[in-house]
Amino acid sequence: MIRHCLTLDLIDDETLIEAYKEYHRSVWPEIKESITSAGINEMEIYLFNTRLFMIMEVDNSFSFEAKAQADLENDKVQDWEKLMWSYQKALPGAKPGEKWLLMEKIFKL
């Protein structure tokens, strides 16, 4: 399996952050299906203050490009992404519309 780590910020508003956490306690079934059907076997999201950290364990069939294309073609995913963007905030240096950014692994023990 391959591991990818990504990061993103949330808008600095405690009410919005709590709402974001609540959505992730009961992610829509169609979103879970879009994740697993893309070859993502495990996904965890961690939060510190306003910083999100995602760990994805993917199989060899996974590609970021294919997942992005499938998401564009899925109305329910587009609804979810639009909703989540109302809580999320692009990181400094992100391109317009860019959300989750891939992190560089710099150490392993």
N, C-alpha and C positions, 0 to 999 in steps of 0.2 A: 504494500500500500504506500501511497505517496501522501505526505502531509504538506498542506499549505496553510500559512498564517496570514491573516489580513487584519487591517485596522480601519477604524472610522470613528468619528466623534459624534456625540449627541449635542443638541442644543442645550445650553446651560440653564435649565429650568427644571426644578425638582418635580413639578406636576407633570411635565412632559416626559421626564425620565421614568417616573412611576407608571405612566400610561404605556410607554414603550415596553417596560418590563412585563406588564400585564398582558400585552399582546403576545409576547413570547412565551408566556405560561400556557397559552392555548393557540398555538400557530394553526392557521387554517389548514385543513387536510389537503387541499389542492397545492398548497405551498410545500408541504412535506413531500407530496408525490413528485413535484417538480425537482426537488432536491435529490431524492433517492433515484429517480429515473435518469438523472444526469451522471450517475456513477459516483455520487457522494455517499460514502458508507457511514461516516460519522461526522457530526458537526456540533461544535460547542461554541457558545459566545460568552465572553466574560466582560464584566464592566468594572472600571475604576473611575470614580468621579464622572466625567463625561466621555472617557475614552473606552471604546469597544475593542475587543480582541477576539477574533474568530479563528478557530482551529478546524480545518477540514481534513478528513482522511478520505482519499479518493482511490478508485481503482484505475486500471490502465485505460479504461474507456472514457474517462473524464477529460474534457477540455473546456477551458474558460470560454473560448469562442463559440463552441457548440451550445454551452449552457446559456450564454448571452443571447444567441439566436433563438433558442427554444423559449426563453423568457419573453422575448419581444413578440412571439407568436401566441402567447398564453395570456388571455385577458385577465384571468384571476391573478396571475403573478404581477401583471402591470398594475392592477388595483392595489395589491399589497405593497408594491414598491412605491407607488404614489403616496399611499398612507404612511409608510415608514419614513419617506423623505420629509414628511412634516415634523419628524422628531430628530432627524439626522442632520449633520452639518459636515460639509466637505472639509477634509484636512487641508492645511496650507500646502500649496504646491500641486493640489489635485487639478486635473483638467476640468473644464465646464461639464457638469453632469456626472462626473466620476465620483463614485461612492467608495466602496470597499477597496482599499489599496493593499496590494501584495507586499508582505514584509520580507526583508532579507535575513536569512539565518546567518548569524555571525559567530555562534558558539554552540558546541555540542559536547557533552561529557560522556 
